[in-house]
Amino acid sequence: MQHNNTVFVSPLSLKDLYYIGAKRFGRDAMRMAIQSIVTICTVTDCSSIDCINAADSNEPDFEDDLIRATAERLNVDIIITRDETAFSHSLVRSMNAERYLELFT
């Protein structure tokens, strides 16, 4: 089944992916992986208003707050995350990748 979903990715997530993956797979492999990801995903910007909104939040993790604030500004439908509880106060629903694939593939 084909869906026309736009998938956004945070540069913060790409940074984490590269850092963790480079230790296991090497820098060259991760650079190629990042290049592949950005060809199929839209990389979000992180604006000053996102930073302000994240700083105003009462959530404990500022990086998650940045992702939440950006997702809300962009009116995305779903945040795909391994830590669904991190976005429990978000206006955007969240789910793990497995659940997303169950629903949309």
MOPAC internal coordinates of N, CA, C and O (Angstrom, degrees):
PM7 1SCF
backbone

  N    0.0000 0     0.00 0     0.00 0    0    0    0
  C    1.4395 1     0.00 0     0.00 0    1    0    0
  C    1.5283 1   108.28 1     0.00 0    2    1    0
  O    1.2310 1   119.87 1   -49.34 1    3    2    1
  N    1.2966 1   117.86 1   130.66 1    3    2    1
  C    1.4604 1   123.49 1  -178.44 1    5    3    2
  C    1.5242 1   110.23 1   -99.46 1    6    5    3
  O    1.2310 1   120.75 1   -47.87 1    7    6    5
  N    1.3164 1   116.17 1   132.13 1    7    6    5
  C    1.4585 1   121.74 1   176.50 1    9    7    6
  C    1.5122 1   108.69 1  -120.80 1   10    9    7
  O    1.2310 1   120.89 1   -33.47 1   11   10    9
  N    1.2908 1   115.91 1   146.53 1   11   10    9
  C    1.4553 1   120.97 1   177.93 1   13   11   10
  C    1.5184 1   109.60 1  -102.38 1   14   13   11
  O    1.2310 1   120.72 1  -116.55 1   15   14   13
  N    1.3005 1   116.23 1    63.45 1   15   14   13
  C    1.4538 1   121.45 1   179.24 1   17   15   14
  C    1.5191 1   109.46 1   -94.88 1   18   17   15
  O    1.2310 1   120.77 1   -40.54 1   19   18   17
  N    1.3154 1   116.13 1   139.46 1   19   18   17
  C    1.4526 1   120.88 1   171.25 1   21   19   18
  C    1.5145 1   107.21 1   -90.61 1   22   21   19
  O    1.2310 1   120.76 1   -54.34 1   23   22   21
  N    1.3067 1   116.15 1   125.66 1   23   22   21
  C    1.4542 1   121.05 1   179.67 1   25   23   22
  C    1.5215 1   108.11 1  -104.83 1   26   25   23
  O    1.2310 1   121.19 1   -57.86 1   27   26   25
  N    1.3293 1   115.33 1   122.14 1   27   26   25
  C    1.4548 1   121.73 1   177.21 1   29   27   26
  C    1.5219 1   108.70 1   -99.42 1   30   29   27
  O    1.2310 1   120.82 1   -32.63 1   31   30   29
  N    1.3080 1   116.03 1   147.37 1   31   30   29
  C    1.4588 1   120.78 1   174.66 1   33   31   30
  C    1.5229 1   108.01 1  -134.15 1   34   33   31
  O    1.2310 1   121.39 1   -42.06 1   35   34   33
  N    1.3065 1   114.95 1   137.94 1   35   34   33
  C    1.4547 1   120.83 1   178.75 1   37   35   34
  C    1.5255 1   109.97 1   -81.05 1   38   37   35
  O    1.2310 1   119.96 1   -40.44 1   39   38   37
  N    1.3230 1   117.67 1   139.56 1   39   38   37
  C    1.4650 1   118.79 1   174.06 1   41   39   38
  C    1.5322 1   111.36 1   -61.07 1   42   41   39
  O    1.2310 1   120.35 1   154.11 1   43   42   41
  N    1.3244 1   116.94 1   -25.89 1   43   42   41
  C    1.4655 1   120.14 1   175.96 1   45   43   42
  C    1.5252 1   110.23 1   -63.73 1   46   45   43
  O    1.2310 1   120.55 1   139.93 1   47   46   45
  N    1.3185 1   116.55 1   -40.07 1   47   46   45
  C    1.4650 1   120.70 1   178.47 1   49   47   46
  C    1.5219 1   110.94 1   -68.76 1   50   49   47
  O    1.2310 1   120.44 1   141.63 1   51   50   49
  N    1.3210 1   116.77 1   -38.37 1   51   50   49
  C    1.4649 1   119.91 1   177.64 1   53   51   50
  C    1.5239 1   110.77 1   -63.60 1   54   53   51
  O    1.2310 1   120.65 1   140.84 1   55   54   53
  N    1.3177 1   116.36 1   -39.16 1   55   54   53
  C    1.4646 1   121.17 1   177.79 1   57   55   54
  C    1.5237 1   110.16 1   -61.16 1   58   57   55
  O    1.2310 1   120.59 1   133.48 1   59   58   57
  N    1.3296 1   116.47 1   -46.52 1   59   58   57
  C    1.4626 1   120.60 1   179.52 1   61   59   58
  C    1.5217 1   111.43 1   -64.55 1   62   61   59
  O    1.2310 1   120.69 1   136.72 1   63   62   61
  N    1.3188 1   116.28 1   -43.28 1   63   62   61
  C    1.4608 1   121.08 1   178.73 1   65   63   62
  C    1.5229 1   110.83 1   -58.73 1   66   65   63
  O    1.2310 1   120.71 1   134.13 1   67   66   65
  N    1.3219 1   116.24 1   -45.87 1   67   66   65
  C    1.4645 1   120.45 1   179.68 1   69   67   66
  C    1.5274 1   110.69 1   -62.43 1   70   69   67
  O    1.2310 1   120.49 1   131.90 1   71   70   69
  N    1.3177 1   116.67 1   -48.10 1   71   70   69
  C    1.4643 1   121.31 1  -176.74 1   73   71   70
  C    1.5287 1   111.37 1   -59.37 1   74   73   71
  O    1.2310 1   120.74 1   131.70 1   75   74   73
  N    1.3261 1   116.19 1   -48.30 1   75   74   73
  C    1.4658 1   120.33 1  -177.97 1   77   75   74
  C    1.5278 1   110.72 1   -71.48 1   78   77   75
  O    1.2310 1   120.76 1   134.66 1   79   78   77
  N    1.3357 1   116.16 1   -45.34 1   79   78   77
  C    1.4583 1   120.06 1  -176.97 1   81   79   78
  C    1.5087 1   114.21 1   -67.62 1   82   81   79
  O    1.2310 1   120.12 1   146.56 1   83   82   81
  N    1.3330 1   117.38 1   -33.44 1   83   82   81
  C    1.4678 1   120.57 1  -178.40 1   85   83   82
  C    1.5182 1   111.39 1   -64.07 1   86   85   83
  O    1.2310 1   120.19 1   148.48 1   87   86   85
  N    1.3100 1   117.24 1   -31.52 1   87   86   85
  C    1.4644 1   120.67 1   178.00 1   89   87   86
  C    1.5215 1   111.30 1   -65.68 1   90   89   87
  O    1.2310 1   120.88 1   145.28 1   91   90   89
  N    1.3137 1   115.91 1   -34.72 1   91   90   89
  C    1.4682 1   119.61 1  -176.44 1   93   91   90
  C    1.5276 1   112.74 1   -94.77 1   94   93   91
  O    1.2310 1   120.55 1   138.76 1   95   94   93
  N    1.3403 1   116.56 1   -41.24 1   95   94   93
  C    1.4582 1   120.17 1  -172.12 1   97   95   94
  C    1.5235 1   113.85 1  -109.01 1   98   97   95
  O    1.2310 1   120.02 1   170.55 1   99   98   97
  N    1.3145 1   117.57 1    -9.45 1   99   98   97
  C    1.4563 1   121.42 1  -179.60 1  101   99   98
  C    1.5226 1   112.03 1    95.50 1  102  101   99
  O    1.2310 1   121.68 1   -24.70 1  103  102  101
  N    1.3184 1   114.40 1   155.30 1  103  102  101
  C    1.4659 1   120.18 1  -176.65 1  105  103  102
  C    1.5213 1   113.09 1   -64.52 1  106  105  103
  O    1.2310 1   120.26 1   137.29 1  107  106  105
  N    1.3229 1   117.11 1   -42.71 1  107  106  105
  C    1.4700 1   119.40 1  -177.92 1  109  107  106
  C    1.5258 1   111.38 1   -62.57 1  110  109  107
  O    1.2310 1   120.56 1   136.61 1  111  110  109
  N    1.3248 1   116.54 1   -43.39 1  111  110  109
  C    1.4697 1   119.86 1   179.34 1  113  111  110
  C    1.5236 1   110.69 1   -62.84 1  114  113  111
  O    1.2310 1   120.38 1   140.52 1  115  114  113
  N    1.3118 1   116.89 1   -39.48 1  115  114  113
  C    1.4635 1   119.24 1  -178.67 1  117  115  114
  C    1.5240 1   111.60 1   -73.07 1  118  117  115
  O    1.2310 1   119.90 1   146.25 1  119  118  117
  N    1.3095 1   117.79 1   -33.75 1  119  118  117
  C    1.4717 1   119.38 1   175.02 1  121  119  118
  C    1.5322 1   110.01 1   -62.92 1  122  121  119
  O    1.2310 1   120.58 1   139.15 1  123  122  121
  N    1.3319 1   116.49 1   -40.85 1  123  122  121
  C    1.4642 1   119.83 1   177.19 1  125  123  122
  C    1.5281 1   110.53 1   -65.74 1  126  125  123
  O    1.2310 1   120.37 1   139.98 1  127  126  125
  N    1.3202 1   116.90 1   -40.02 1  127  126  125
  C    1.4681 1   120.72 1   178.97 1  129  127  126
  C    1.5239 1   110.72 1   -63.16 1  130  129  127
  O    1.2310 1   120.23 1   136.04 1  131  130  129
  N    1.3208 1   117.16 1   -43.96 1  131  130  129
  C    1.4714 1   121.15 1   178.95 1  133  131  130
  C    1.5263 1   109.68 1   -62.50 1  134  133  131
  O    1.2310 1   120.27 1   137.22 1  135  134  133
  N    1.3208 1   117.09 1   -42.78 1  135  134  133
  C    1.4690 1   119.94 1   178.20 1  137  135  134
  C    1.5232 1   111.02 1   -60.53 1  138  137  135
  O    1.2310 1   120.21 1   140.09 1  139  138  137
  N    1.3253 1   117.20 1   -39.91 1  139  138  137
  C    1.4678 1   120.36 1   177.72 1  141  139  138
  C    1.5228 1   111.40 1   -65.57 1  142  141  139
  O    1.2310 1   120.68 1   136.94 1  143  142  141
  N    1.3097 1   116.30 1   -43.06 1  143  142  141
  C    1.4682 1   120.43 1  -179.13 1  145  143  142
  C    1.5183 1   110.77 1   -60.86 1  146  145  143
  O    1.2310 1   120.30 1   135.07 1  147  146  145
  N    1.3224 1   117.04 1   -44.93 1  147  146  145
  C    1.4672 1   118.86 1  -175.57 1  149  147  146
  C    1.5256 1   112.42 1   -73.46 1  150  149  147
  O    1.2310 1   119.88 1   167.80 1  151  150  149
  N    1.3289 1   117.84 1   -12.20 1  151  150  149
  C    1.4674 1   118.73 1   174.29 1  153  151  150
  C    1.5247 1   111.87 1   -81.62 1  154  153  151
  O    1.2310 1   120.13 1   157.96 1  155  154  153
  N    1.3383 1   117.35 1   -22.04 1  155  154  153
  C    1.4668 1   119.64 1  -179.61 1  157  155  154
  C    1.5236 1   113.13 1  -110.06 1  158  157  155
  O    1.2310 1   120.05 1   169.38 1  159  158  157
  N    1.3137 1   117.51 1   -10.62 1  159  158  157
  C    1.4677 1   122.22 1  -179.91 1  161  159  158
  C    1.5229 1   109.73 1  -119.27 1  162  161  159
  O    1.2310 1   121.05 1   -23.14 1  163  162  161
  N    1.3064 1   115.60 1   156.86 1  163  162  161
  C    1.4563 1   121.61 1   172.95 1  165  163  162
  C    1.5200 1   107.86 1   -95.65 1  166  165  163
  O    1.2310 1   120.76 1   -59.25 1  167  166  165
  N    1.3225 1   116.15 1   120.75 1  167  166  165
  C    1.4587 1   120.41 1   178.56 1  169  167  166
  C    1.5216 1   108.02 1   -79.56 1  170  169  167
  O    1.2310 1   120.73 1   -53.30 1  171  170  169
  N    1.3193 1   116.20 1   126.70 1  171  170  169
  C    1.4600 1   120.82 1  -178.76 1  173  171  170
  C    1.5178 1   110.46 1   -79.11 1  174  173  171
  O    1.2310 1   121.57 1   -22.60 1  175  174  173
  N    1.3005 1   114.61 1   157.40 1  175  174  173
  C    1.4543 1   119.88 1   168.50 1  177  175  174
  C    1.5209 1   107.30 1   -92.81 1  178  177  175
  O    1.2310 1   120.62 1   -14.11 1  179  178  177
  N    1.2904 1   116.41 1   165.89 1  179  178  177
  C    1.4591 1   121.57 1   174.26 1  181  179  178
  C    1.5204 1   105.68 1  -126.16 1  182  181  179
  O    1.2310 1   120.84 1   -71.32 1  183  182  181
  N    1.3089 1   115.99 1   108.68 1  183  182  181
  C    1.4587 1   120.30 1  -173.34 1  185  183  182
  C    1.5275 1   111.50 1   -90.84 1  186  185  183
  O    1.2310 1   121.43 1   -11.49 1  187  186  185
  N    1.3110 1   114.86 1   168.51 1  187  186  185
  C    1.4653 1   119.13 1   177.64 1  189  187  186
  C    1.5262 1   110.69 1   -63.18 1  190  189  187
  O    1.2310 1   120.01 1   145.87 1  191  190  189
  N    1.3276 1   117.58 1   -34.13 1  191  190  189
  C    1.4665 1   119.31 1   178.31 1  193  191  190
  C    1.5276 1   110.82 1   -66.48 1  194  193  191
  O    1.2310 1   120.15 1   146.22 1  195  194  193
  N    1.3334 1   117.33 1   -33.78 1  195  194  193
  C    1.4672 1   120.18 1   175.12 1  197  195  194
  C    1.5264 1   110.18 1   -63.44 1  198  197  195
  O    1.2310 1   120.55 1   138.21 1  199  198  197
  N    1.3172 1   116.55 1   -41.79 1  199  198  197
  C    1.4707 1   120.61 1   178.87 1  201  199  198
  C    1.5207 1   111.12 1   -64.08 1  202  201  199
  O    1.2310 1   120.53 1   138.10 1  203  202  201
  N    1.3253 1   116.59 1   -41.90 1  203  202  201
  C    1.4659 1   120.73 1   178.56 1  205  203  202
  C    1.5232 1   110.25 1   -63.88 1  206  205  203
  O    1.2310 1   120.61 1   133.17 1  207  206  205
  N    1.3310 1   116.43 1   -46.83 1  207  206  205
  C    1.4681 1   119.92 1   179.72 1  209  207  206
  C    1.5243 1   111.73 1   -63.31 1  210  209  207
  O    1.2310 1   120.48 1   141.38 1  211  210  209
  N    1.3222 1   116.69 1   -38.62 1  211  210  209
  C    1.4631 1   120.03 1   178.05 1  213  211  210
  C    1.5251 1   110.79 1   -66.25 1  214  213  211
  O    1.2310 1   120.29 1   139.45 1  215  214  213
  N    1.3146 1   117.05 1   -40.55 1  215  214  213
  C    1.4648 1   120.65 1   179.79 1  217  215  214
  C    1.5240 1   111.53 1   -67.59 1  218  217  215
  O    1.2310 1   120.43 1   150.66 1  219  218  217
  N    1.3223 1   116.78 1   -29.34 1  219  218  217
  C    1.4661 1   121.13 1   178.68 1  221  219  218
  C    1.5251 1   112.86 1   -78.46 1  222  221  219
  O    1.2310 1   120.16 1   168.55 1  223  222  221
  N    1.3140 1   117.31 1   -11.45 1  223  222  221
  C    1.4573 1   121.41 1  -176.57 1  225  223  222
  C    1.5241 1   110.89 1   -74.64 1  226  225  223
  O    1.2310 1   121.23 1   -22.87 1  227  226  225
  N    1.3181 1   115.25 1   157.13 1  227  226  225
  C    1.4618 1   119.49 1   176.45 1  229  227  226
  C    1.5256 1   112.28 1  -100.41 1  230  229  227
  O    1.2310 1   120.30 1  -169.06 1  231  230  229
  N    1.3160 1   117.04 1    10.94 1  231  230  229
  C    1.4603 1   121.05 1   177.60 1  233  231  230
  C    1.5313 1   109.46 1   -73.81 1  234  233  231
  O    1.2310 1   119.97 1   -30.13 1  235  234  233
  N    1.3330 1   117.65 1   149.87 1  235  234  233
  C    1.4682 1   119.75 1  -175.94 1  237  235  234
  C    1.5307 1   115.37 1   -76.90 1  238  237  235
  O    1.2310 1   119.45 1   158.32 1  239  238  237
  N    1.3227 1   118.65 1   -21.68 1  239  238  237
  C    1.4636 1   120.98 1  -174.09 1  241  239  238
  C    1.5246 1   110.27 1  -108.59 1  242  241  239
  O    1.2310 1   120.36 1   -70.24 1  243  242  241
  N    1.3231 1   116.92 1   109.76 1  243  242  241
  C    1.4624 1   121.18 1  -176.40 1  245  243  242
  C    1.5293 1   111.84 1   -64.44 1  246  245  243
  O    1.2310 1   120.01 1   141.85 1  247  246  245
  N    1.3292 1   117.58 1   -38.15 1  247  246  245
  C    1.4668 1   119.68 1   179.97 1  249  247  246
  C    1.5276 1   110.95 1   -63.12 1  250  249  247
  O    1.2310 1   120.00 1   136.99 1  251  250  249
  N    1.3201 1   117.60 1   -43.01 1  251  250  249
  C    1.4663 1   120.40 1   175.32 1  253  251  250
  C    1.5233 1   110.71 1   -63.05 1  254  253  251
  O    1.2310 1   120.73 1   142.59 1  255  254  253
  N    1.3305 1   116.20 1   -37.41 1  255  254  253
  C    1.4659 1   119.76 1   177.17 1  257  255  254
  C    1.5193 1   111.89 1   -62.34 1  258  257  255
  O    1.2310 1   120.13 1   141.94 1  259  258  257
  N    1.3335 1   117.36 1   -38.06 1  259  258  257
  C    1.4667 1   120.03 1   176.99 1  261  259  258
  C    1.5253 1   110.75 1   -63.33 1  262  261  259
  O    1.2310 1   120.65 1   137.31 1  263  262  261
  N    1.3236 1   116.37 1   -42.69 1  263  262  261
  C    1.4621 1   120.25 1   178.81 1  265  263  262
  C    1.5296 1   109.81 1   -64.22 1  266  265  263
  O    1.2310 1   120.42 1   135.59 1  267  266  265
  N    1.3248 1   116.81 1   -44.41 1  267  266  265
  C    1.4679 1   121.22 1   178.88 1  269  267  266
  C    1.5168 1   111.27 1   -61.43 1  270  269  267
  O    1.2310 1   120.13 1   132.14 1  271  270  269
  N    1.3219 1   117.35 1   -47.86 1  271  270  269
  C    1.4673 1   121.09 1  -178.19 1  273  271  270
  C    1.5258 1   111.13 1   -62.31 1  274  273  271
  O    1.2310 1   120.43 1   138.86 1  275  274  273
  N    1.3220 1   116.78 1   -41.14 1  275  274  273
  C    1.4648 1   120.44 1   178.59 1  277  275  274
  C    1.5216 1   110.57 1   -66.66 1  278  277  275
  O    1.2310 1   120.26 1   136.56 1  279  278  277
  N    1.3297 1   117.11 1   -43.44 1  279  278  277
  C    1.4712 1   121.06 1   179.15 1  281  279  278
  C    1.5209 1   111.05 1   -61.13 1  282  281  279
  O    1.2310 1   120.54 1   138.72 1  283  282  281
  N    1.3155 1   116.57 1   -41.28 1  283  282  281
  C    1.4651 1   119.81 1   179.05 1  285  283  282
  C    1.5275 1   110.90 1   -66.77 1  286  285  283
  O    1.2310 1   120.30 1   138.69 1  287  286  285
  N    1.3290 1   117.03 1   -41.31 1  287  286  285
  C    1.4702 1   119.79 1   179.29 1  289  287  286
  C    1.5229 1   111.37 1   -63.60 1  290  289  287
  O    1.2310 1   120.62 1   142.15 1  291  290  289
  N    1.3235 1   116.42 1   -37.85 1  291  290  289
  C    1.4662 1   120.90 1  -178.14 1  293  291  290
  C    1.5279 1   112.53 1   -84.12 1  294  293  291
  O    1.2310 1   120.34 1   177.70 1  295  294  293
  N    1.3254 1   116.95 1    -2.30 1  295  294  293
  C    1.4654 1   122.16 1  -178.99 1  297  295  294
  C    1.5234 1   112.79 1    56.46 1  298  297  295
  O    1.2310 1   120.58 1  -137.65 1  299  298  297
  N    1.3225 1   116.51 1    42.35 1  299  298  297
  C    1.4595 1   118.92 1   176.99 1  301  299  298
  C    1.5239 1   109.13 1   -72.33 1  302  301  299
  O    1.2310 1   120.66 1   -20.60 1  303  302  301
  N    1.3050 1   116.35 1   159.40 1  303  302  301
  C    1.4635 1   121.62 1  -177.41 1  305  303  302
  C    1.5213 1   113.25 1   -87.61 1  306  305  303
  O    1.2310 1   120.61 1   143.39 1  307  306  305
  N    1.3345 1   116.43 1   -36.61 1  307  306  305
  C    1.4609 1   120.18 1  -172.90 1  309  307  306
  C    1.5256 1   109.35 1  -144.22 1  310  309  307
  O    1.2310 1   120.91 1   -41.11 1  311  310  309
  N    1.3228 1   115.86 1   138.89 1  311  310  309
  C    1.4604 1   121.75 1   167.93 1  313  311  310
  C    1.5247 1   106.24 1  -100.73 1  314  313  311
  O    1.2310 1   120.60 1   -58.34 1  315  314  313
  N    1.3269 1   116.46 1   121.66 1  315  314  313
  C    1.4615 1   120.68 1   177.35 1  317  315  314
  C    1.5220 1   106.82 1   -94.10 1  318  317  315
  O    1.2310 1   121.07 1   -56.41 1  319  318  317
  N    1.3189 1   115.56 1   123.59 1  319  318  317
  C    1.4616 1   120.74 1  -172.75 1  321  319  318
  C    1.5140 1   110.53 1  -151.07 1  322  321  319
  O    1.2310 1   120.69 1   -25.59 1  323  322  321
  N    1.2990 1   116.28 1   154.41 1  323  322  321
  C    1.4657 1   119.37 1   172.78 1  325  323  322
  C    1.5193 1   110.24 1   -82.95 1  326  325  323
  O    1.2310 1   120.04 1   161.21 1  327  326  325
  N    1.3303 1   117.53 1   -18.79 1  327  326  325
  C    1.4659 1   122.96 1  -178.65 1  329  327  326
  C    1.5222 1   109.75 1  -115.29 1  330  329  327
  O    1.2310 1   120.86 1   -99.63 1  331  330  329
  N    1.3309 1   115.96 1    80.37 1  331  330  329
  C    1.4636 1   120.75 1  -176.23 1  333  331  330
  C    1.5260 1   112.91 1   -62.87 1  334  333  331
  O    1.2310 1   119.93 1   151.37 1  335  334  333
  N    1.3119 1   117.73 1   -28.63 1  335  334  333
  C    1.4659 1   119.75 1  -179.74 1  337  335  334
  C    1.5209 1   111.79 1   -68.39 1  338  337  335
  O    1.2310 1   120.20 1   159.88 1  339  338  337
  N    1.3298 1   117.23 1   -20.12 1  339  338  337
  C    1.4663 1   120.54 1  -179.24 1  341  339  338
  C    1.5216 1   111.59 1   -64.26 1  342  341  339
  O    1.2310 1   119.76 1   156.42 1  343  342  341
  N    1.3117 1   118.06 1   -23.58 1  343  342  341
  C    1.4592 1   121.54 1  -175.41 1  345  343  342
  C    1.5297 1   111.76 1  -116.44 1  346  345  343
  O    1.2310 1   120.60 1  -153.19 1  347  346  345
  N    1.3152 1   116.45 1    26.81 1  347  346  345
  C    1.4665 1   120.08 1  -175.96 1  349  347  346
  C    1.5276 1   112.93 1   -65.89 1  350  349  347
  O    1.2310 1   119.37 1   157.04 1  351  350  349
  N    1.3223 1   118.81 1   -22.96 1  351  350  349
  C    1.4648 1   121.88 1   178.89 1  353  351  350
  C    1.5227 1   112.63 1   -98.71 1  354  353  351
  O    1.2310 1   120.16 1  -174.97 1  355  354  353
  N    1.3097 1   117.30 1     5.03 1  355  354  353
  C    1.4618 1   121.13 1  -177.52 1  357  355  354
  C    1.5253 1   111.29 1   -77.56 1  358  357  355
  O    1.2310 1   121.23 1   -28.76 1  359  358  357
  N    1.3137 1   115.26 1   151.24 1  359  358  357
  C    1.4628 1   120.76 1   171.68 1  361  359  358
  C    1.5237 1   110.95 1   -72.95 1  362  361  359
  O    1.2310 1   120.65 1   162.73 1  363  362  361
  N    1.3269 1   116.36 1   -17.27 1  363  362  361
  C    1.4655 1   123.14 1   179.89 1  365  363  362
  C    1.5253 1   107.83 1   -97.70 1  366  365  363
  O    1.2310 1   120.60 1   -50.39 1  367  366  365
  N    1.3296 1   116.46 1   129.61 1  367  366  365
  C    1.4645 1   118.30 1   178.80 1  369  367  366
  C    1.5253 1   109.55 1   -70.71 1  370  369  367
  O    1.2310 1   120.90 1   -23.68 1  371  370  369
  N    1.3153 1   115.88 1   156.32 1  371  370  369
  C    1.4580 1   120.74 1   179.67 1  373  371  370
  C    1.5165 1   109.44 1  -130.21 1  374  373  371
  O    1.2310 1   121.45 1   -23.55 1  375  374  373
  N    1.3135 1   114.84 1   156.45 1  375  374  373
  C    1.4597 1   121.58 1   176.32 1  377  375  374
  C    1.5170 1   108.34 1  -160.17 1  378  377  375
  O    1.2310 1   121.21 1   -17.05 1  379  378  377
  N    1.3237 1   115.29 1   162.95 1  379  378  377
  C    1.4566 1   118.13 1   177.19 1  381  379  378
  C    1.5290 1   109.80 1   -81.83 1  382  381  379
  O    1.2310 1   121.23 1   -11.80 1  383  382  381
  N    1.3128 1   115.25 1   168.20 1  383  382  381
  C    1.4676 1   120.54 1  -175.28 1  385  383  382
  C    1.5241 1   111.92 1   -63.10 1  386  385  383
  O    1.2310 1   120.52 1   142.52 1  387  386  385
  N    1.3183 1   116.61 1   -37.48 1  387  386  385
  C    1.4624 1   119.71 1  -179.90 1  389  387  386
  C    1.5260 1   111.03 1   -61.32 1  390  389  387
  O    1.2310 1   120.81 1   135.51 1  391  390  389
  N    1.3212 1   116.06 1   -44.49 1  391  390  389
  C    1.4724 1   120.14 1   179.66 1  393  391  390
  C    1.5183 1   110.79 1   -65.14 1  394  393  391
  O    1.2310 1   120.45 1   138.74 1  395  394  393
  N    1.3204 1   116.75 1   -41.26 1  395  394  393
  C    1.4624 1   120.61 1   178.24 1  397  395  394
  C    1.5315 1   110.24 1   -58.55 1  398  397  395
  O    1.2310 1   120.46 1   133.62 1  399  398  397
  N    1.3240 1   116.72 1   -46.38 1  399  398  397
  C    1.4667 1   120.44 1  -179.31 1  401  399  398
  C    1.5264 1   111.50 1   -64.99 1  402  401  399
  O    1.2310 1   120.18 1   143.44 1  403  402  401
  N    1.3287 1   117.25 1   -36.56 1  403  402  401
  C    1.4694 1   120.05 1   175.96 1  405  403  402
  C    1.5262 1   111.17 1   -60.26 1  406  405  403
  O    1.2310 1   120.87 1   137.87 1  407  406  405
  N    1.3074 1   115.94 1   -42.13 1  407  406  405
  C    1.4638 1   120.64 1  -175.28 1  409  407  406
  C    1.5225 1   113.79 1   -79.59 1  410  409  407
  O    1.2310 1   120.02 1   148.03 1  411  410  409
  N    1.3259 1   117.57 1   -31.97 1  411  410  409
  C    1.4613 1   119.57 1  -167.86 1  413  411  410
  C    1.5208 1   115.05 1  -120.75 1  414  413  411
  O    1.2310 1   119.72 1  -167.95 1  415  414  413
  N    1.3246 1   118.14 1    12.05 1  415  414  413
  C    1.4726 1   118.50 1   174.22 1  417  415  414
  C    1.5096 1   109.95 1  -125.83 1  418  417  415
  O    1.2310 1   120.10 1   180.00 1  419  418  417

